[in-house]
Amino acid sequence: MMKIGIIVHSQTNNTYSVAEKLQKKLQEAGNKVNIEKVNMVGGNKPQSKDIQIENPPDVTGYDGLVFGSPVHAFSLAPAMKIYLEQISSLQDKKVALYVTKGLPLKFTGGTRAIGQMRKICESKGANIVGTEIVIWRGDVDKNIDVLIRKFSVIF
């Protein structure tokens, strides 16, 4: 059994809904799983200039972590970027990453956002064990199922 934290930034609830489905699957496998939200002080407005994170989730008590975020302007959502940069250490932690996005094309930021998350997490000692991009078009449930199948075997 692992203690897993699913840390998400979500504005439209899409990213959060993926976290809830993943939590259910990981709990069925016998893990203790908490979902924690990354929220901005003053509300989740992506255009905020001076973003501060309200009560940033503490990652120290988890064996494994999943970070989830929407893609903003072809890039990682600023709130998640700032939150990840504030974490002091992810040393020896198993970490999986996912992003949600509306645009289906490859160049619309999913890969870039995952790359940004990976770089920050690895710089803090994380062991990246999986990544996934969920496109919010077409058969969304199928896209989410792919992520859940992939992530449920790595923890």
Backbone torsions as a table, in degrees:
resi	resn	phi	psi	omega
1	MET	NA	135.5	177.5
2	MET	-115.9	153.6	171.2
3	LYS	-98.8	112.5	-173.0
4	ILE	-115.4	133.2	174.4
5	GLY	-107.0	127.5	172.9
6	ILE	-105.3	109.2	-175.1
7	ILE	-106.6	116.5	-174.3
8	VAL	-127.4	146.3	166.3
9	HIS	-111.3	126.1	-176.0
10	SER	-145.0	131.5	179.0
11	GLN	-106.2	-35.7	-176.9
12	THR	-105.3	2.9	-178.8
13	ASN	80.7	-5.1	177.7
14	ASN	-61.4	-51.2	-177.7
15	THR	-63.2	-37.7	179.5
16	TYR	-67.5	-38.5	-179.3
17	SER	-64.5	-33.7	175.0
18	VAL	-64.2	-43.2	179.7
19	ALA	-59.4	-41.5	-179.4
20	GLU	-64.0	-42.1	179.7
21	LYS	-67.5	-39.7	178.3
22	LEU	-66.2	-41.8	178.3
23	GLN	-56.6	-46.7	-178.7
24	LYS	-58.1	-47.1	-178.3
25	LYS	-64.1	-44.5	-179.1
26	LEU	-68.0	-32.8	177.3
27	GLN	-69.9	-38.7	177.9
28	GLU	-60.0	-29.0	179.4
29	ALA	-83.2	2.4	175.0
30	GLY	96.2	9.0	179.1
31	ASN	-88.6	156.5	172.3
32	LYS	-96.0	118.2	-171.3
33	VAL	-128.1	125.6	175.0
34	ASN	-114.1	141.8	170.5
35	ILE	-104.0	130.3	175.9
36	GLU	-126.7	141.5	-177.5
37	LYS	-99.1	143.4	171.4
38	VAL	-98.9	108.8	-179.7
39	ASN	-116.4	147.9	177.9
40	MET	-88.8	144.6	173.2
41	VAL	-61.3	130.2	178.5
42	GLY	85.6	10.1	177.7
43	GLY	101.0	157.6	-174.4
44	ASN	-88.4	77.1	178.1
45	LYS	-105.5	114.5	-174.8
46	PRO	-62.4	-22.5	-176.7
47	GLN	-85.7	2.6	178.6
48	SER	-59.0	137.2	-179.0
49	LYS	-83.1	-53.0	-177.5
50	ASP	-101.0	84.2	-175.8
51	ILE	-79.1	130.0	172.2
52	GLN	-124.3	144.0	-178.4
53	ILE	-93.7	130.0	-179.6
54	GLU	-83.4	123.0	179.8
55	ASN	42.5	67.0	-176.5
56	PRO	-57.3	130.9	178.9
57	PRO	-56.8	138.2	179.1
58	ASP	-91.2	125.0	-175.3
59	VAL	-95.2	-5.1	-170.5
60	THR	-63.0	-30.8	-176.4
61	GLY	-82.7	-0.4	-175.7
62	TYR	-101.5	144.2	173.6
63	ASP	-82.2	-37.9	-179.2
64	GLY	-131.9	152.0	-178.6
65	LEU	-135.8	145.3	170.7
66	VAL	-124.4	123.6	176.5
67	PHE	-106.1	128.9	179.7
68	GLY	-126.6	139.9	-177.1
69	SER	-154.0	150.9	170.1
70	PRO	-77.9	161.8	172.6
71	VAL	-89.7	134.5	177.2
72	HIS	-124.2	126.9	174.9
73	ALA	48.7	50.6	177.6
74	PHE	62.8	22.9	-173.3
75	SER	-150.1	175.0	176.6
76	LEU	-67.1	138.8	177.7
77	ALA	-55.5	130.9	-176.0
78	PRO	-53.7	-38.1	-178.2
79	ALA	-62.8	-41.4	179.8
80	MET	-69.2	-38.5	179.1
81	LYS	-60.5	-48.1	-179.2
82	ILE	-64.5	-42.5	178.6
83	TYR	-59.9	-49.7	-178.6
84	LEU	-61.3	-38.9	179.8
85	GLU	-65.0	-26.6	-178.3
86	GLN	-80.1	-18.4	-178.7
87	ILE	-66.8	131.2	-176.3
88	SER	-77.0	-38.6	-178.7
89	SER	-154.0	142.4	171.2
90	LEU	-124.3	24.5	-174.8
91	GLN	-53.2	127.6	175.6
92	ASP	62.4	17.2	177.3
93	LYS	-95.8	140.4	172.8
94	LYS	-78.5	125.3	-175.7
95	VAL	-129.9	130.8	172.9
96	ALA	-115.9	149.2	-175.2
97	LEU	-127.8	140.5	170.2
98	TYR	-144.9	153.6	173.3
99	VAL	-130.0	154.2	173.8
100	THR	-116.6	145.4	179.3
101	LYS	-154.7	157.3	-177.6
102	GLY	-91.2	-30.2	-175.2
103	LEU	-87.4	130.5	-172.8
104	PRO	-78.4	-19.8	-172.6
105	LEU	-73.2	149.3	-175.8
106	LYS	-58.5	-38.7	-172.7
107	PHE	-82.8	9.6	-175.2
108	THR	-92.4	24.3	166.3
109	GLY	107.8	-17.4	-177.5
110	GLY	-59.5	-50.7	-178.7
111	THR	-64.3	-39.9	178.9
112	ARG	-64.0	-45.0	-179.2
113	ALA	-62.9	-43.7	177.5
114	ILE	-61.5	-42.7	179.0
115	GLY	-60.0	-41.0	178.5
116	GLN	-65.0	-43.5	179.3
117	MET	-63.1	-45.6	-178.5
118	ARG	-58.4	-46.4	-177.0
119	LYS	-61.3	-46.5	-179.6
120	ILE	-64.4	-47.2	-176.8
121	CYS	-64.5	-42.8	179.4
122	GLU	-65.5	-32.8	178.9
123	SER	-66.6	-17.7	179.0
124	LYS	-104.7	13.2	173.1
125	GLY	91.8	7.9	-178.3
126	ALA	-68.6	150.0	171.9
127	ASN	-102.9	101.5	-177.5
128	ILE	-74.8	118.3	-175.1
129	VAL	-109.4	-5.6	178.6
130	GLY	-176.8	150.1	174.8
131	THR	-141.2	151.9	178.4
132	GLU	-155.4	148.0	175.8
133	ILE	-117.9	122.7	178.5
134	VAL	-104.0	115.9	179.5
135	ILE	-91.8	125.3	-175.7
136	TRP	-85.9	58.4	178.8
137	ARG	-145.6	159.1	174.5
138	GLY	60.5	-133.0	-177.5
139	ASP	-86.0	81.0	-176.5
140	VAL	-60.5	-41.1	-178.9
141	ASP	-59.7	-38.5	178.1
142	LYS	-64.8	-42.2	178.1
143	ASN	-61.2	-41.8	-179.9
144	ILE	-67.9	-40.3	179.1
145	ASP	-60.0	-37.5	177.8
146	VAL	-60.1	-47.6	179.1
147	LEU	-60.0	-48.0	-176.1
148	ILE	-62.8	-43.8	178.3
149	ARG	-60.6	-44.3	-177.8
150	LYS	-65.9	-46.7	-175.1
151	PHE	-76.7	-28.5	-176.6
152	SER	-70.7	-19.8	179.3
153	VAL	-92.0	-9.0	-177.5
154	ILE	-95.7	-10.8	178.4
155	PHE	-110.9	NA	NA
